[in-house]
Amino acid sequence: MPLSPRSRAVVMTAVAVLLSLTAAGCGDDGPGNDGDLTTQKLSWKTCEAPSEAQGGGPAPPPLPDGDVWQCATMKAPLDWDEPDGDTIGVALIRARSSGSASQRIGSLVFNFGGPGLSGVKTLPSFGEDYARLRTRYDLVSFDPRGVGRSAGIQCEDDEALDEYFQQDMTPDDASERTEFLDSTKTFNSACEENSGKTLPHVPTTDAARDMDLMRRLLGDDRLHYFGFSYGTELGGVYAHLFPENIGRAVFDAVVDPTQTAEQGALGQAKGFQRALDNYARDCVSQVADCPVGDTEQDVEDRIVQLLEDLDRKPITGVFPRELTESEARNGIAQALYSQDLWQYLTEGLEQAYDGDGQVLMLLSDSLNGRSENGEYSNITAANVSINCADDKPRYTTEDVERRLAEFRAASPVFGEWLGWSMLSCTDWPVAGAADHPDVRAPGSAPILVIGNTGDPATPYEGARRMVEALGPGVGVGVTYKGQGHGAYGSGNACVQSAVDGYLLSGKVPKAGTVCS
């Protein structure tokens, strides 16, 4: 499955595979509803190792100051329209504030994107990076409903997913198109068979309601929030539903809330192509010769040729699997999430030109949530389920074929791939909610909205549109002239000063601030 228009996750998903980052886990789903859920008490305990659905790996090590990560399970209604009915368990993780009680502001809740990324597993990876924020906040994250240990959606098993990701996702003829459509139907049917009860209850509006319950149980009058990628959409929906409950909030790697799924896919094709252009320009500008091309155009032409060659004949990947065209493109896309990964893209392309697809396949595995032992997290199942619950349009093959020329023009590498991704929800068993999310938030406190000019997955233009959609006096736009998905994690001092100044001191930066 290609990336959704909201993007899969923050770049740490890729780094986790290549650089072995740490992970975390939490308890399983809670019991049924036994009363007013706003009066429940969260039972915090030392975190377990994450489940397979969360991505696996060891339990998180202690924080630098020796404190331990704590996990709990919050009960929430399965159906928010029937709050006294069945419940699900929402997995939470926190690190208590390192500052004094007089310095503490409250909890700072993180969502790292996807949709489908486990916040319980991801947050500990940033423990040191968020040390300054922790001086005044408890750092908190969670698995949104449908994700990880929060009633995680289950679709196909690991063996079937291996085949699913190796299929040809840019069909060239009627036979390949039929195979692609059949595979999509099979995947969607597996989701209905294994998680049919949950599928109607995973839209972003329900996750936002979960967050407001979470805010109350954490003891905060207002929600202090830091959302990345899809997390900006979740934050925007929360601000629309509960504008009076917004505290200090930051959106980074911003989803365009004005676009349909089709418009988002086309925008993402342009964004990834822009990032590939930037990578090629950087490579050929180095003092030493660029090992994957002599000019920017040569770099991209060779990539296009590689994909065409792999379409005809895959090469050796991670044994016993072979690197197909689809997995190679997936790996290239993942490497564009951060400039820190460009070195792996160069290495992967060099190897692939020599018949070795291991590095590109590792990058692809990372984006797909596949661990080294062959187990998949549920990021793909959750990603499709949440997107299809949110997005009302259902596209046909005729819709795709009518727009393919425009997608190809947007990106010869990624366009067709993202064009065909429009069919992900065509046979979905649950109707989608709307053409695009409603993020109007009159009366909300200021929300800091950071756009990165080189962002491949959530193109820069989306940040401006989020500011406009939030409404006058709410969105405060900041521009980062950089590369990769997001801005705060880049280490840019200007961006970090703007964010930290707002979250820690309430200082709202000047609208239109530019960091480079």
Secondary structure, DSSP 4 states (H G I P E B T S, - for coil): -PPPTT-S--THHHHHHHH---------------S-GGG-----EEPPPPPTTTT--PPPPPPTTS---EEEEEEEESSTTSTTS-EEEEEEEEE--SS-TTT--EEEEEE--TTT--HHHHGGGGTTTTHHHHTTEEEEEE--TTBTTBT----S-HHHHHHHHHS-SS--SHHHHHHHHHHHHHHHHHHHHHHTTTGGG-SHHHHHHHHHHHHHHTT-SSEEEEEETHHHHHHHHHHHH-GGGEEEEEEES---TT--HHHHHHHHHHHHHHHHHHHHHHHHTSSSPPTT-SSHHHHHHHHHHHHHHHHHS-EE-STT-EE-HHHHHHHHHHHTT-GGGHHHHHHHHHHHHTTB-HHHHHHHHHHHTB-TTS-B-SHHHHHHHHHHHHB-----HHHHHHHHHHHHHH-TTTHHHHHHGGGGGTT-SS---BSS-----TTPPPEEEEEEEE-SSS-THHHHHHHHHH-TTTEEEEEEEEESS-SGGGT-HHHHHHHHHHHHH--PPPTTEEE-
